[in-house]
Structures are given as C-alpha cells and as structure tokens.
C-alpha cells in the first residue's frame, strides 16, 4: 500500500503530465488558474505565486487547504470542472511546499513556474482590458 507521500508524488506527476499534454491549449482553464492564483497573490500583497506560498503561516496553510477542498468539491458538484481543476492544481502546488522528496521539490518548481507565468499572463490581459 502506497504511503501518503507516494500517493501525493503520483498525483503531482499526473497533474504535471496533464499540464504538459493539455493545459497549454485550454485557455479557459489557464484563465481560471490565473484569476484564482492572482487573487490569492494580491490578498497577500506579493508579486508571485511562489512568494504567496512562502508567506503562508501554518494556520493559513491549513485554512487554505480546507477552503480548497470545500470549494473544489462544490465546483465539481456544480459541473464547473475547469474551476475544480484549477483549485486542485493550486492545492497540489501548496502541498508540494511541505514535502521533502527531491523529485517532488523539482516538480513543485516546475509547477510554480507555470502558475507564475499564468498569473503574469492573466494580469497583462486584465491591464489590456482596462485601457
């Protein structure tokens, strides 16, 4: 039976594979990830997703994961699959911060790079709309 750490590693690998194979062509999912991550980044008054995660206290981490679970399940129940996917992807990134496995840490860096890029793209699009 796999450990929690092994299970998480498998989930991270699966989401990274999905991002590589599908996400770049799915503008709606990218927009949803960017908007949700940007709201959290702005809430903490930092510039990047990586900085946001670094500022999370243990209490904020627990609260965020609880919120992600509740919101993700609600999105799934309501048939909002892209929103549920965005929550899942961000939750995996947040959880990866707490892991010690070197491969997970490498995957976290790759995933955070993607999220930071999506946030930047979202912000540029929002700025262009405001003009």
VOVO-409917 format. One record per atom (N, C-alpha, C): residue number from 0; residue in three letters; atom name; x negated, y, z. Coordinates in Angstrom, 1 decimal. Atoms other than C-alpha are relative to their C-alpha. Example, Ala and Ser with C-alpha at 12.3 -4.5 7.8 and 13.67 -1.06 7.14 Angstrom:
2
+-----+------+------+--------+--------+--------+
: seq : type : atom :      x :      y :      z :
+-----+------+------+--------+--------+--------+
:   0 :  ALA :    N :   -0.9 :   -1.2 :    0.0 :
:   0 :  ALA :   CA :  -12.3 :   -4.5 :    7.8 :
:   0 :  ALA :    C :   -0.9 :    1.2 :    0.0 :
:   1 :  SER :    N :    0.9 :   -1.1 :    0.0 :
:   1 :  SER :   CA :  -13.7 :   -1.1 :    7.1 :
:   1 :  SER :    C :    0.8 :    1.1 :    0.8 :
+-----+------+------+--------+--------+--------+
This chain:
131
+-----+------+------+--------+--------+--------+
: seq : type : atom :      x :      y :      z :
+-----+------+------+--------+--------+--------+
:   0 :  UNK :    N :   -0.8 :   -1.2 :    0.0 :
:   0 :  UNK :   CA :    0.0 :    0.0 :    0.0 :
:   0 :  UNK :    C :   -0.9 :    1.2 :    0.0 :
:   1 :  UNK :    N :    0.9 :   -1.2 :    0.1 :
:   1 :  UNK :   CA :   -1.5 :    3.4 :   -1.0 :
:   1 :  UNK :    C :    0.2 :    0.9 :    1.2 :
:   2 :  UNK :    N :   -0.1 :   -0.9 :   -1.1 :
:   2 :  UNK :   CA :   -2.3 :    5.9 :    1.7 :
:   2 :  UNK :    C :    0.7 :    1.3 :   -0.6 :
:   3 :  UNK :    N :   -0.5 :   -1.3 :    0.4 :
:   3 :  UNK :   CA :   -0.7 :    9.4 :    1.7 :
:   3 :  UNK :    C :   -0.9 :    0.8 :   -0.9 :
:   4 :  UNK :    N :    1.0 :   -0.7 :    0.8 :
:   4 :  UNK :   CA :   -3.9 :   10.8 :    0.3 :
:   4 :  UNK :    C :   -0.1 :   -0.6 :   -1.4 :
:   5 :  UNK :    N :    0.1 :    0.6 :    1.4 :
:   5 :  UNK :   CA :   -4.0 :    8.3 :   -2.6 :
:   5 :  UNK :    C :    1.3 :    0.3 :   -0.8 :
:   6 :  UNK :    N :   -1.3 :   -0.4 :    0.6 :
:   6 :  UNK :   CA :   -0.3 :    9.0 :   -3.3 :
:   6 :  UNK :    C :   -0.1 :    1.4 :   -0.5 :
:   7 :  UNK :    N :    0.1 :   -1.4 :    0.4 :
:   7 :  UNK :   CA :   -1.0 :   12.7 :   -3.4 :
:   7 :  UNK :    C :   -0.9 :    0.1 :   -1.2 :
:   8 :  UNK :    N :    0.9 :   -0.1 :    1.1 :
:   8 :  UNK :   CA :   -4.0 :   12.2 :   -5.7 :
:   8 :  UNK :    C :    0.6 :   -0.5 :   -1.3 :
:   9 :  UNK :    N :   -0.7 :    0.5 :    1.2 :
:   9 :  UNK :   CA :   -1.9 :   10.2 :   -8.1 :
:   9 :  UNK :    C :    1.0 :    1.1 :   -0.5 :
:  10 :  UNK :    N :   -1.0 :   -1.1 :    0.4 :
:  10 :  UNK :   CA :    0.8 :   13.0 :   -8.1 :
:  10 :  UNK :    C :   -0.8 :    1.2 :   -0.7 :
:  11 :  UNK :    N :    0.8 :   -1.1 :    0.6 :
:  11 :  UNK :   CA :   -1.9 :   15.6 :   -8.8 :
:  11 :  UNK :    C :   -0.5 :   -0.4 :   -1.4 :
:  12 :  UNK :    N :    0.4 :    0.4 :    1.4 :
:  12 :  UNK :   CA :   -3.3 :   13.6 :  -11.7 :
:  12 :  UNK :    C :    1.2 :    0.0 :   -0.9 :
:  13 :  UNK :    N :   -1.2 :    0.0 :    0.9 :
:  13 :  UNK :   CA :    0.2 :   13.1 :  -13.1 :
:  13 :  UNK :    C :    0.4 :    1.4 :   -0.4 :
:  14 :  UNK :    N :   -0.4 :   -1.3 :    0.3 :
:  14 :  UNK :   CA :    1.0 :   16.8 :  -12.9 :
:  14 :  UNK :    C :   -1.0 :    0.7 :   -0.9 :
:  15 :  UNK :    N :    1.0 :   -0.6 :    0.8 :
:  15 :  UNK :   CA :   -2.3 :   17.8 :  -14.4 :
:  15 :  UNK :    C :    0.1 :   -0.6 :   -1.4 :
:  16 :  UNK :    N :   -0.2 :    0.6 :    1.3 :
:  16 :  UNK :   CA :   -1.7 :   15.3 :  -17.3 :
:  16 :  UNK :    C :    1.2 :    0.7 :   -0.7 :
:  17 :  UNK :    N :   -1.2 :   -0.6 :    0.6 :
:  17 :  UNK :   CA :    1.8 :   16.8 :  -17.8 :
:  17 :  UNK :    C :   -0.3 :    1.4 :   -0.4 :
:  18 :  UNK :    N :    0.4 :   -1.3 :    0.4 :
:  18 :  UNK :   CA :    0.4 :   20.3 :  -17.8 :
:  18 :  UNK :    C :   -0.8 :    0.0 :   -1.3 :
:  19 :  UNK :    N :    0.9 :    0.1 :    1.2 :
:  19 :  UNK :   CA :   -2.2 :   19.4 :  -20.4 :
:  19 :  UNK :    C :    0.8 :   -0.4 :   -1.2 :
:  20 :  UNK :    N :   -0.7 :    0.5 :    1.2 :
:  20 :  UNK :   CA :    0.2 :   17.5 :  -22.6 :
:  20 :  UNK :    C :    1.3 :    0.8 :   -0.4 :
:  21 :  UNK :    N :   -1.3 :   -0.6 :    0.3 :
:  21 :  UNK :   CA :    3.4 :   19.5 :  -22.3 :
:  21 :  UNK :    C :    0.2 :    1.5 :    0.4 :
:  22 :  UNK :    N :   -0.4 :   -1.3 :   -0.6 :
:  22 :  UNK :   CA :    3.4 :   22.7 :  -20.3 :
:  22 :  UNK :    C :   -0.4 :    1.2 :   -0.9 :
:  23 :  UNK :    N :    0.5 :   -1.2 :    0.8 :
:  23 :  UNK :   CA :    1.4 :   25.0 :  -22.7 :
:  23 :  UNK :    C :    1.0 :    0.3 :   -1.1 :
:  24 :  UNK :    N :   -1.0 :   -0.2 :    1.1 :
:  24 :  UNK :   CA :    4.2 :   24.5 :  -25.3 :
:  24 :  UNK :    C :    1.4 :    0.4 :    0.6 :
:  25 :  UNK :    N :   -1.3 :   -0.3 :   -0.6 :
:  25 :  UNK :   CA :    7.0 :   25.2 :  -22.8 :
:  25 :  UNK :    C :    0.0 :    1.3 :    0.7 :
:  26 :  UNK :    N :    0.1 :   -1.4 :   -0.5 :
:  26 :  UNK :   CA :    7.3 :   28.9 :  -22.4 :
:  26 :  UNK :    C :    1.0 :    0.3 :    1.1 :
:  27 :  UNK :    N :   -1.0 :   -0.2 :   -1.1 :
:  27 :  UNK :   CA :   10.4 :   28.7 :  -20.2 :
:  27 :  UNK :    C :   -0.6 :   -0.5 :    1.4 :
:  28 :  UNK :    N :    0.7 :    0.6 :   -1.3 :
:  28 :  UNK :   CA :    8.5 :   26.5 :  -17.6 :
:  28 :  UNK :    C :   -1.1 :    0.9 :    0.4 :
:  29 :  UNK :    N :    1.1 :   -0.9 :   -0.3 :
:  29 :  UNK :   CA :    5.5 :   28.8 :  -17.9 :
:  29 :  UNK :    C :    0.5 :    1.3 :    0.7 :
:  30 :  UNK :    N :   -0.6 :   -1.2 :   -0.5 :
:  30 :  UNK :   CA :    7.6 :   31.8 :  -17.3 :
:  30 :  UNK :    C :    0.5 :   -0.2 :    1.5 :
:  31 :  UNK :    N :   -0.5 :    0.3 :   -1.3 :
:  31 :  UNK :   CA :    9.3 :   30.2 :  -14.3 :
:  31 :  UNK :    C :   -1.1 :   -0.1 :    1.1 :
:  32 :  UNK :    N :    1.1 :    0.2 :   -0.9 :
:  32 :  UNK :   CA :    6.0 :   29.2 :  -12.7 :
:  32 :  UNK :    C :   -0.7 :    1.4 :    0.2 :
:  33 :  UNK :    N :    0.7 :   -1.4 :   -0.1 :
:  33 :  UNK :   CA :    4.5 :   32.7 :  -13.4 :
:  33 :  UNK :    C :    0.9 :    0.9 :    0.9 :
:  34 :  UNK :    N :   -0.8 :   -0.9 :   -0.8 :
:  34 :  UNK :   CA :    7.5 :   34.5 :  -11.9 :
:  34 :  UNK :    C :    0.0 :   -0.4 :    1.5 :
:  35 :  UNK :    N :   -0.1 :    0.4 :   -1.4 :
:  35 :  UNK :   CA :    7.7 :   32.4 :   -8.7 :
:  35 :  UNK :    C :   -1.4 :    0.2 :    0.6 :
:  36 :  UNK :    N :    1.4 :   -0.2 :   -0.6 :
:  36 :  UNK :   CA :    3.9 :   32.4 :   -8.1 :
:  36 :  UNK :    C :   -0.3 :    1.5 :    0.1 :
:  37 :  UNK :    N :    0.2 :   -1.4 :   -0.1 :
:  37 :  UNK :   CA :    3.8 :   36.2 :   -8.8 :
:  37 :  UNK :    C :    0.7 :    0.6 :    1.2 :
:  38 :  UNK :    N :   -0.8 :   -0.6 :   -1.2 :
:  38 :  UNK :   CA :    6.5 :   36.9 :   -6.2 :
:  38 :  UNK :    C :   -0.7 :   -0.4 :    1.3 :
:  39 :  UNK :    N :    0.8 :    0.4 :   -1.2 :
:  39 :  UNK :   CA :    4.5 :   34.9 :   -3.6 :
:  39 :  UNK :    C :   -1.3 :    0.8 :    0.1 :
:  40 :  UNK :    N :    1.2 :   -0.7 :    0.0 :
:  40 :  UNK :   CA :    1.3 :   36.6 :   -4.5 :
:  40 :  UNK :    C :    0.2 :    1.5 :    0.4 :
:  41 :  UNK :    N :   -0.3 :   -1.3 :   -0.4 :
:  41 :  UNK :   CA :    2.9 :   40.0 :   -4.3 :
:  41 :  UNK :    C :    0.5 :    0.2 :    1.4 :
:  42 :  UNK :    N :   -0.4 :    0.0 :   -1.4 :
:  42 :  UNK :   CA :    4.5 :   39.2 :   -1.0 :
:  42 :  UNK :    C :   -1.2 :    0.1 :    1.0 :
:  43 :  UNK :    N :    1.2 :   -0.1 :   -0.9 :
:  43 :  UNK :   CA :    1.0 :   38.7 :    0.5 :
:  43 :  UNK :    C :   -0.9 :    1.1 :   -0.4 :
:  44 :  UNK :    N :    0.8 :   -1.1 :    0.4 :
:  44 :  UNK :   CA :   -0.3 :   41.7 :   -1.3 :
:  44 :  UNK :    C :   -1.5 :   -0.4 :   -0.4 :
:  45 :  UNK :    N :    1.3 :    0.5 :    0.5 :
:  45 :  UNK :   CA :   -3.2 :   39.8 :   -3.0 :
:  45 :  UNK :    C :    0.2 :    0.0 :   -1.5 :
:  46 :  UNK :    N :    0.0 :   -0.1 :    1.5 :
:  46 :  UNK :   CA :   -4.2 :   39.6 :   -6.7 :
:  46 :  UNK :    C :    0.3 :   -1.3 :   -0.7 :
:  47 :  UNK :    N :    0.0 :    1.3 :    0.7 :
:  47 :  UNK :   CA :   -4.3 :   35.9 :   -7.4 :
:  47 :  UNK :    C :    0.7 :   -1.1 :    0.9 :
:  48 :  UNK :    N :   -0.6 :    1.2 :   -0.7 :
:  48 :  UNK :   CA :   -2.6 :   32.6 :   -6.5 :
:  48 :  UNK :    C :   -1.0 :   -0.6 :    1.0 :
:  49 :  UNK :    N :    1.0 :    0.5 :   -0.9 :
:  49 :  UNK :   CA :   -5.9 :   31.4 :   -5.1 :
:  49 :  UNK :    C :   -0.2 :    0.8 :    1.3 :
:  50 :  UNK :    N :    0.1 :   -0.9 :   -1.1 :
:  50 :  UNK :   CA :   -6.1 :   34.4 :   -2.8 :
:  50 :  UNK :    C :    1.2 :   -0.2 :    0.9 :
:  51 :  UNK :    N :   -1.2 :    0.2 :   -0.8 :
:  51 :  UNK :   CA :   -2.5 :   33.8 :   -1.7 :
:  51 :  UNK :    C :   -0.2 :   -1.3 :    0.8 :
:  52 :  UNK :    N :    0.2 :    1.3 :   -0.8 :
:  52 :  UNK :   CA :   -3.3 :   30.2 :   -0.7 :
:  52 :  UNK :    C :   -1.0 :    0.2 :    1.1 :
:  53 :  UNK :    N :    1.0 :   -0.2 :   -1.0 :
:  53 :  UNK :   CA :   -6.3 :   31.3 :    1.2 :
:  53 :  UNK :    C :    0.5 :    0.8 :    1.2 :
:  54 :  UNK :    N :   -0.5 :   -0.9 :   -1.1 :
:  54 :  UNK :   CA :   -4.3 :   33.8 :    3.3 :
:  54 :  UNK :    C :    1.1 :   -0.8 :    0.8 :
:  55 :  UNK :    N :   -1.1 :    0.7 :   -0.8 :
:  55 :  UNK :   CA :   -1.6 :   31.2 :    4.4 :
:  55 :  UNK :    C :   -0.5 :   -0.5 :    1.3 :
:  56 :  UNK :    N :    0.3 :    0.6 :   -1.4 :
:  56 :  UNK :   CA :   -1.7 :   30.5 :    8.1 :
:  56 :  UNK :    C :    0.6 :   -1.4 :    0.0 :
:  57 :  UNK :    N :   -0.6 :    1.4 :   -0.2 :
:  57 :  UNK :   CA :   -0.8 :   27.0 :    9.3 :
:  57 :  UNK :    C :    1.5 :    0.1 :    0.1 :
:  58 :  UNK :    N :   -1.5 :   -0.2 :   -0.1 :
:  58 :  UNK :   CA :    2.7 :   28.3 :   10.2 :
:  58 :  UNK :    C :    0.6 :    0.3 :   -1.3 :
:  59 :  UNK :    N :   -0.5 :   -0.5 :    1.3 :
:  59 :  UNK :   CA :    3.2 :   30.0 :    6.9 :
:  59 :  UNK :    C :   -0.1 :   -1.2 :   -1.0 :
:  60 :  UNK :    N :    0.1 :    1.2 :    0.8 :
:  60 :  UNK :   CA :    2.0 :   26.8 :    5.1 :
:  60 :  UNK :    C :    1.1 :   -0.9 :    0.2 :
:  61 :  UNK :    N :   -1.1 :    1.0 :   -0.3 :
:  61 :  UNK :   CA :    4.5 :   24.6 :    6.9 :
:  61 :  UNK :    C :    1.3 :    0.6 :   -0.4 :
:  62 :  UNK :    N :   -1.3 :   -0.6 :    0.4 :
:  62 :  UNK :   CA :    7.3 :   27.1 :    6.3 :
:  62 :  UNK :    C :    0.2 :    0.0 :   -1.5 :
:  63 :  UNK :    N :    0.0 :    0.0 :    1.5 :
:  63 :  UNK :   CA :    6.4 :   27.4 :    2.6 :
:  63 :  UNK :    C :    0.3 :   -1.4 :   -0.6 :
:  64 :  UNK :    N :   -0.3 :    1.3 :    0.5 :
:  64 :  UNK :   CA :    6.4 :   23.7 :    2.1 :
:  64 :  UNK :    C :    1.4 :   -0.4 :    0.3 :
:  65 :  UNK :    N :   -1.4 :    0.3 :   -0.3 :
:  65 :  UNK :   CA :    9.7 :   23.4 :    3.8 :
:  65 :  UNK :    C :    1.0 :    0.7 :   -1.0 :
:  66 :  UNK :    N :   -0.8 :   -0.7 :    1.0 :
:  66 :  UNK :   CA :   11.1 :   26.1 :    1.6 :
:  66 :  UNK :    C :   -0.1 :   -0.6 :   -1.4 :
:  67 :  UNK :    N :    0.2 :    0.6 :    1.3 :
:  67 :  UNK :   CA :    9.6 :   24.5 :   -1.5 :
:  67 :  UNK :    C :    0.9 :   -1.3 :   -0.1 :
:  68 :  UNK :    N :   -0.8 :    1.2 :    0.0 :
:  68 :  UNK :   CA :   11.3 :   21.2 :   -0.5 :
:  68 :  UNK :    C :    1.5 :    0.3 :   -0.2 :
:  69 :  UNK :    N :   -1.4 :   -0.3 :    0.0 :
:  69 :  UNK :   CA :   14.7 :   22.7 :    0.1 :
:  69 :  UNK :    C :    0.4 :    0.6 :   -1.4 :
:  70 :  UNK :    N :   -0.3 :   -0.7 :    1.3 :
:  70 :  UNK :   CA :   14.6 :   25.0 :   -3.0 :
:  70 :  UNK :    C :   -0.2 :   -1.0 :   -1.2 :
:  71 :  UNK :    N :    0.2 :    0.9 :    1.1 :
:  71 :  UNK :   CA :   13.2 :   22.3 :   -5.3 :
:  71 :  UNK :    C :    1.1 :   -1.0 :   -0.1 :
:  72 :  UNK :    N :   -1.2 :    1.0 :    0.0 :
:  72 :  UNK :   CA :   15.9 :   19.8 :   -4.2 :
:  72 :  UNK :    C :    1.3 :    0.7 :   -0.5 :
:  73 :  UNK :    N :   -1.2 :   -0.7 :    0.4 :
:  73 :  UNK :   CA :   18.6 :   22.5 :   -4.7 :
:  73 :  UNK :    C :   -0.1 :    0.2 :   -1.6 :
:  74 :  UNK :    N :    0.2 :   -0.2 :    1.4 :
:  74 :  UNK :   CA :   17.2 :   23.3 :   -8.2 :
:  74 :  UNK :    C :    0.3 :   -1.3 :   -0.7 :
:  75 :  UNK :    N :   -0.2 :    1.3 :    0.7 :
:  75 :  UNK :   CA :   17.2 :   19.6 :   -9.1 :
:  75 :  UNK :    C :    1.5 :   -0.4 :    0.0 :
:  76 :  UNK :    N :   -1.5 :    0.3 :   -0.1 :
:  76 :  UNK :   CA :   20.8 :   19.1 :   -7.8 :
:  76 :  UNK :    C :    0.8 :    0.8 :   -1.0 :
:  77 :  UNK :    N :   -0.7 :   -0.9 :    0.9 :
:  77 :  UNK :   CA :   21.9 :   22.1 :   -9.9 :
:  77 :  UNK :    C :   -0.4 :   -0.2 :   -1.4 :
:  78 :  UNK :    N :    0.4 :    0.2 :    1.4 :
:  78 :  UNK :   CA :   20.2 :   20.8 :  -13.0 :
:  78 :  UNK :    C :   -1.0 :    1.0 :   -0.6 :
:  79 :  UNK :    N :    1.0 :   -1.0 :    0.4 :
:  79 :  UNK :   CA :   17.6 :   23.5 :  -13.1 :
:  79 :  UNK :    C :   -1.4 :   -0.7 :    0.1 :
:  80 :  UNK :    N :    1.2 :    0.9 :    0.0 :
:  80 :  UNK :   CA :   14.8 :   21.1 :  -14.0 :
:  80 :  UNK :    C :   -1.3 :    0.8 :   -0.1 :
:  81 :  UNK :    N :    1.2 :   -0.8 :    0.1 :
:  81 :  UNK :   CA :   12.3 :   23.8 :  -15.0 :
:  81 :  UNK :    C :   -0.4 :    0.7 :    1.3 :
:  82 :  UNK :    N :    0.3 :   -0.6 :   -1.3 :
:  82 :  UNK :   CA :   12.6 :   25.6 :  -11.8 :
:  82 :  UNK :    C :   -0.4 :   -1.0 :    1.1 :
:  83 :  UNK :    N :    0.5 :    1.0 :   -0.9 :
:  83 :  UNK :   CA :   12.3 :   22.4 :   -9.8 :
:  83 :  UNK :    C :   -1.4 :   -0.4 :   -0.3 :
:  84 :  UNK :    N :    1.4 :    0.3 :    0.4 :
:  84 :  UNK :   CA :    9.2 :   21.6 :  -11.8 :
:  84 :  UNK :    C :   -1.0 :    1.0 :    0.5 :
:  85 :  UNK :    N :    0.9 :   -1.1 :   -0.4 :
:  85 :  UNK :   CA :    7.7 :   25.0 :  -11.1 :
:  85 :  UNK :    C :   -0.2 :   -0.1 :    1.5 :
:  86 :  UNK :    N :    0.2 :    0.1 :   -1.5 :
:  86 :  UNK :   CA :    8.3 :   24.5 :   -7.3 :
:  86 :  UNK :    C :   -0.9 :   -1.2 :    0.3 :
:  87 :  UNK :    N :    0.8 :    1.2 :   -0.2 :
:  87 :  UNK :   CA :    6.8 :   21.0 :   -7.5 :
:  87 :  UNK :    C :   -1.5 :    0.3 :   -0.3 :
:  88 :  UNK :    N :    1.4 :   -0.3 :    0.4 :
:  88 :  UNK :   CA :    3.7 :   22.3 :   -9.3 :
:  88 :  UNK :    C :   -0.7 :    0.9 :    1.0 :
:  89 :  UNK :    N :    0.6 :   -0.9 :   -0.9 :
:  89 :  UNK :   CA :    3.1 :   25.1 :   -6.9 :
:  89 :  UNK :    C :   -0.2 :   -0.7 :    1.4 :
:  90 :  UNK :    N :    0.2 :    0.8 :   -1.2 :
:  90 :  UNK :   CA :    3.7 :   22.8 :   -3.9 :
:  90 :  UNK :    C :   -1.2 :   -0.9 :    0.0 :
:  91 :  UNK :    N :    1.2 :    0.9 :    0.2 :
:  91 :  UNK :   CA :    1.1 :   20.4 :   -5.2 :
:  91 :  UNK :    C :   -1.3 :    0.8 :    0.1 :
:  92 :  UNK :    N :    1.2 :   -0.9 :   -0.1 :
:  92 :  UNK :   CA :   -1.4 :   23.3 :   -5.5 :
:  92 :  UNK :    C :   -0.2 :    0.4 :    1.4 :
:  93 :  UNK :    N :    0.2 :   -0.4 :   -1.4 :
:  93 :  UNK :   CA :   -0.7 :   24.4 :   -2.0 :
:  93 :  UNK :    C :   -0.5 :   -1.1 :    0.9 :
:  94 :  UNK :    N :    0.4 :    1.2 :   -0.7 :
:  94 :  UNK :   CA :   -1.0 :   20.9 :   -0.6 :
:  94 :  UNK :    C :   -1.5 :   -0.4 :   -0.3 :
:  95 :  UNK :    N :    1.3 :    0.4 :    0.4 :
:  95 :  UNK :   CA :   -4.2 :   20.3 :   -2.5 :
:  95 :  UNK :    C :   -1.1 :    0.8 :    0.8 :
:  96 :  UNK :    N :    1.0 :   -0.8 :   -0.8 :
:  96 :  UNK :   CA :   -5.9 :   23.1 :   -0.5 :
:  96 :  UNK :    C :   -0.4 :   -0.7 :    1.3 :
:  97 :  UNK :    N :    0.3 :    0.6 :   -1.3 :
:  97 :  UNK :   CA :   -5.7 :   20.9 :    2.6 :
:  97 :  UNK :    C :   -0.7 :   -1.4 :   -0.1 :
:  98 :  UNK :    N :    0.7 :    1.3 :    0.2 :
:  98 :  UNK :   CA :   -7.3 :   17.8 :    1.0 :
:  98 :  UNK :    C :   -1.5 :    0.1 :    0.0 :
:  99 :  UNK :    N :    1.4 :    0.0 :    0.0 :
:  99 :  UNK :   CA :  -10.9 :   16.8 :    1.3 :
:  99 :  UNK :    C :   -0.7 :   -0.8 :   -1.2 :
: 100 :  UNK :    N :    0.5 :    0.8 :    1.1 :
: 100 :  UNK :   CA :  -11.3 :   14.4 :   -1.7 :
: 100 :  UNK :    C :   -0.6 :    0.9 :   -1.0 :
: 101 :  UNK :    N :    0.7 :   -0.8 :    1.0 :
: 101 :  UNK :   CA :  -13.8 :   15.9 :   -4.1 :
: 101 :  UNK :    C :    0.8 :    0.1 :   -1.4 :
: 102 :  UNK :    N :   -0.7 :    0.0 :    1.2 :
: 102 :  UNK :   CA :  -11.7 :   14.9 :   -7.1 :
: 102 :  UNK :    C :    1.3 :    0.8 :    0.1 :
: 103 :  UNK :    N :   -1.2 :   -0.8 :   -0.3 :
: 103 :  UNK :   CA :   -8.6 :   16.5 :   -5.6 :
: 103 :  UNK :    C :   -0.4 :    1.5 :    0.0 :
: 104 :  UNK :    N :    0.5 :   -1.4 :    0.0 :
: 104 :  UNK :   CA :  -10.6 :   19.7 :   -5.0 :
: 104 :  UNK :    C :   -0.2 :    0.5 :   -1.4 :
: 105 :  UNK :    N :    0.3 :   -0.4 :    1.4 :
: 105 :  UNK :   CA :  -11.7 :   19.7 :   -8.6 :
: 105 :  UNK :    C :    1.4 :    0.2 :   -0.7 :
: 106 :  UNK :    N :   -1.3 :   -0.2 :    0.6 :
: 106 :  UNK :   CA :   -8.1 :   19.2 :   -9.7 :
: 106 :  UNK :    C :    0.7 :    1.2 :    0.5 :
: 107 :  UNK :    N :   -0.6 :   -1.3 :   -0.6 :
: 107 :  UNK :   CA :   -7.0 :   22.0 :   -7.4 :
: 107 :  UNK :    C :   -0.5 :    1.2 :   -0.7 :
: 108 :  UNK :    N :    0.6 :   -1.2 :    0.7 :
: 108 :  UNK :   CA :   -9.4 :   24.4 :   -9.0 :
: 108 :  UNK :    C :    0.5 :    0.1 :   -1.4 :
: 109 :  UNK :    N :   -0.6 :   -0.1 :    1.4 :
: 109 :  UNK :   CA :   -8.1 :   23.5 :  -12.5 :
: 109 :  UNK :    C :    1.4 :    0.5 :    0.1 :
: 110 :  UNK :    N :   -1.4 :   -0.4 :   -0.1 :
: 110 :  UNK :   CA :   -4.5 :   23.8 :  -11.4 :
: 110 :  UNK :    C :    0.1 :    1.4 :    0.4 :
: 111 :  UNK :    N :   -0.1 :   -1.4 :   -0.4 :
: 111 :  UNK :   CA :   -5.1 :   27.1 :   -9.7 :
: 111 :  UNK :    C :   -0.4 :    0.9 :   -1.1 :
: 112 :  UNK :    N :    0.4 :   -0.8 :    1.2 :
: 112 :  UNK :   CA :   -6.9 :   28.4 :  -12.8 :
: 112 :  UNK :    C :    1.2 :    0.2 :   -0.9 :
: 113 :  UNK :    N :   -1.2 :   -0.1 :    0.9 :
: 113 :  UNK :   CA :   -3.8 :   27.6 :  -14.8 :
: 113 :  UNK :    C :    1.1 :    0.9 :    0.6 :
: 114 :  UNK :    N :   -1.0 :   -0.9 :   -0.7 :
: 114 :  UNK :   CA :   -1.5 :   29.2 :  -12.2 :
: 114 :  UNK :    C :   -0.4 :    1.4 :   -0.1 :
: 115 :  UNK :    N :    0.5 :   -1.4 :    0.0 :
: 115 :  UNK :   CA :   -3.6 :   32.3 :  -12.0 :
: 115 :  UNK :    C :    0.2 :    0.6 :   -1.4 :
: 116 :  UNK :    N :   -0.2 :   -0.4 :    1.3 :
: 116 :  UNK :   CA :   -3.5 :   32.5 :  -15.8 :
: 116 :  UNK :    C :    1.4 :    0.3 :   -0.4 :
: 117 :  UNK :    N :   -1.4 :   -0.2 :    0.2 :
: 117 :  UNK :   CA :    0.2 :   32.1 :  -15.9 :
: 117 :  UNK :    C :    0.6 :    1.3 :    0.7 :
: 118 :  UNK :    N :   -0.4 :   -1.2 :   -0.7 :
: 118 :  UNK :   CA :    0.7 :   34.8 :  -13.3 :
: 118 :  UNK :    C :   -0.5 :    1.3 :   -0.8 :
: 119 :  UNK :    N :    0.5 :   -1.2 :    0.7 :
: 119 :  UNK :   CA :   -1.5 :   37.2 :  -15.3 :
: 119 :  UNK :    C :    0.8 :    0.2 :   -1.3 :
: 120 :  UNK :    N :   -0.8 :   -0.1 :    1.2 :
: 120 :  UNK :   CA :    0.5 :   36.5 :  -18.5 :
: 120 :  UNK :    C :    1.4 :    0.5 :    0.4 :
: 121 :  UNK :    N :   -1.3 :   -0.5 :   -0.4 :
: 121 :  UNK :   CA :    3.8 :   37.0 :  -16.6 :
: 121 :  UNK :    C :   -0.1 :    1.5 :    0.3 :
: 122 :  UNK :    N :    0.1 :   -1.4 :   -0.4 :
: 122 :  UNK :   CA :    2.6 :   40.3 :  -15.2 :
: 122 :  UNK :    C :   -0.2 :    0.9 :   -1.3 :
: 123 :  UNK :    N :    0.2 :   -0.8 :    1.3 :
: 123 :  UNK :   CA :    1.4 :   41.5 :  -18.7 :
: 123 :  UNK :    C :    1.4 :    0.2 :   -0.7 :
: 124 :  UNK :    N :   -1.3 :    0.0 :    0.7 :
: 124 :  UNK :   CA :    4.8 :   40.6 :  -20.1 :
: 124 :  UNK :    C :    1.0 :    1.0 :    0.7 :
: 125 :  UNK :    N :   -0.8 :   -1.0 :   -0.8 :
: 125 :  UNK :   CA :    6.6 :   42.5 :  -17.3 :
: 125 :  UNK :    C :   -0.4 :    1.4 :   -0.2 :
: 126 :  UNK :    N :    0.5 :   -1.3 :    0.3 :
: 126 :  UNK :   CA :    4.4 :   45.5 :  -17.8 :
: 126 :  UNK :    C :    0.4 :    0.5 :   -1.4 :
: 127 :  UNK :    N :   -0.4 :   -0.4 :    1.4 :
: 127 :  UNK :   CA :    5.2 :   45.5 :  -21.5 :
: 127 :  UNK :    C :    1.4 :    0.3 :   -0.1 :
: 128 :  UNK :    N :   -1.4 :   -0.2 :    0.0 :
: 128 :  UNK :   CA :    8.9 :   45.3 :  -20.8 :
: 128 :  UNK :    C :    0.3 :    1.4 :    0.6 :
: 129 :  UNK :    N :   -0.2 :   -1.3 :   -0.7 :
: 129 :  UNK :   CA :    8.6 :   48.4 :  -18.5 :
: 129 :  UNK :    C :   -0.3 :    1.2 :   -0.9 :
: 130 :  UNK :    N :    0.3 :   -1.1 :    0.9 :
: 130 :  UNK :   CA :    7.2 :   50.5 :  -21.4 :
: 130 :  UNK :    C :    1.1 :    0.5 :   -0.8 :
+-----+------+------+--------+--------+--------+
